[in-house]
Amino acid sequence: MSRQKATNYFSHDSNARNDEKLLNLRMHKGAAGYGVYFMLLERLREDANYMSVRDYNILAFDLRVDAALVKSVVEDFGLFVFTEGGKYFYSDSFNRRMGAKDAFGKVRSEAASKAAQTRWKNTSTMPEVSKVTITKEKENVPAANGDVNDLYLEKFFKTNNEQIDALLISLNLSPGDKDKLRKVAEEVTNEWKISEASHTGYHDWTSHLISTIRIKLQKNKPAAAEKKEEQAKKAREEYERQQAEQSWKRDEMYRTSVSHEEAMKTEEYKRAFEGV
């Protein structure tokens, strides 16, 4: 497999056609719909954020199919998720696959870096001429020090405003959360400095950064969702408690009042009866 093909690779299960959602797609749109689905995944793979703009005319022109078919594949079968505002769409399952691939790539990159360092140390007892030759080879190994990470980080946040805005949207963050995104990015690069992770260049570094940020933020989502659900539960319980208390007060007033009409003359009864 060539380097270009390896870079653009994404996994595809041999029995993907039997997935429940894809079976539904094939039943209604046939092989044409199935083909459009995987061509859309190919487009997602080519984007640094694994997202696509929601413009069915542009997509139809690229895929050489009818725009109505593209729209149906994207919207009618639960295969894709839309960002807030609906400007872009992406695939949760595809992002999980790419996250696993990027993590595996990081392990391989770190292993290659350590192997290169080991080879460099082993040259300490070699003749001077051999040292010079290996030094030139060493210069071709991508740098993995903190200075390069810091340089790339500054470049990323200064020259990629549109990409950063799109990334914020895909992560359900607002434009005001750019500082939060920067903080997570700094955490990632600091981890790379410690592990001495290497990258083949700025593009590879950027792709790896975005994937790692996405994984980190998604890990925090379950805890946030659980906290939100707990707050909602407490609010419901408090509301039910208040309703039960008001009901009890009304019943008590009924039992002790001579008549409803007479009791309605008192402010306390009126508030209890009306639930104020």
Secondary structure as the mmCIF struct_conf table of DSSP 4:
data_model
#
loop_
_struct_conf.conf_type_id
_struct_conf.id
_struct_conf.beg_label_comp_id
_struct_conf.beg_label_asym_id
_struct_conf.beg_label_seq_id
_struct_conf.end_label_comp_id
_struct_conf.end_label_asym_id
_struct_conf.end_label_seq_id
HELX_RH_AL_P HELX_RH_AL_P1 ARG A 3 THR A 7
TURN_TY1_P TURN_TY1_P1 ASN A 8 ASN A 8
TURN_TY1_P TURN_TY1_P2 SER A 14 ASN A 15
HELX_RH_3T_P HELX_RH_3T_P1 ALA A 16 ASN A 18
BEND BEND1 ASP A 19 ASP A 19
HELX_RH_AL_P HELX_RH_AL_P2 GLU A 20 GLU A 46
BEND BEND2 ASP A 47 ASP A 47
TURN_TY1_P TURN_TY1_P3 ALA A 48 ASN A 49
BEND BEND3 TYR A 50 TYR A 50
STRN STRN1 SER A 52 VAL A 53
HELX_RH_AL_P HELX_RH_AL_P3 TYR A 56 LEU A 63
TURN_TY1_P TURN_TY1_P4 ARG A 64 ARG A 64
BEND BEND4 VAL A 65 VAL A 65
HELX_RH_AL_P HELX_RH_AL_P4 ALA A 67 GLU A 75
BEND BEND5 ASP A 76 GLY A 78
STRN STRN2 VAL A 81 PHE A 82
HELX_LH_PP_P HELX_LH_PP_P1 THR A 83 THR A 83
TURN_TY1_P TURN_TY1_P5 GLU A 84 GLY A 85
BEND BEND6 GLY A 86 LYS A 87
STRN STRN3 TYR A 88 TYR A 90
HELX_RH_AL_P HELX_RH_AL_P5 ASP A 92 LYS A 121
HELX_RH_3T_P HELX_RH_3T_P2 ASN A 122 THR A 125
BEND BEND7 MET A 126 MET A 126
HELX_RH_AL_P HELX_RH_AL_P6 GLU A 128 GLU A 139
TURN_TY1_P TURN_TY1_P6 ASN A 140 ASN A 140
BEND BEND8 VAL A 141 VAL A 141
HELX_LH_PP_P HELX_LH_PP_P2 PRO A 142 ALA A 143
BEND BEND9 ASN A 145 ASN A 145
HELX_RH_AL_P HELX_RH_AL_P7 GLY A 146 THR A 159
HELX_RH_AL_P HELX_RH_AL_P8 ASN A 161 SER A 170
TURN_TY1_P TURN_TY1_P7 LEU A 171 ASN A 172
HELX_RH_3T_P HELX_RH_3T_P3 PRO A 175 ASP A 177
HELX_RH_AL_P HELX_RH_AL_P9 LYS A 178 SER A 195
TURN_TY1_P TURN_TY1_P8 GLU A 196 GLU A 196
BEND BEND10 THR A 200 GLY A 201
HELX_RH_AL_P HELX_RH_AL_P10 TYR A 202 THR A 256
BEND BEND11 VAL A 258 VAL A 258
HELX_RH_AL_P HELX_RH_AL_P11 HIS A 260 ALA A 263
TURN_TY1_P TURN_TY1_P9 MET A 264 LYS A 265
BEND BEND12 THR A 266 THR A 266
HELX_RH_AL_P HELX_RH_AL_P12 GLU A 267 GLU A 274
TURN_TY1_P TURN_TY1_P10 GLY A 275 GLY A 275
#
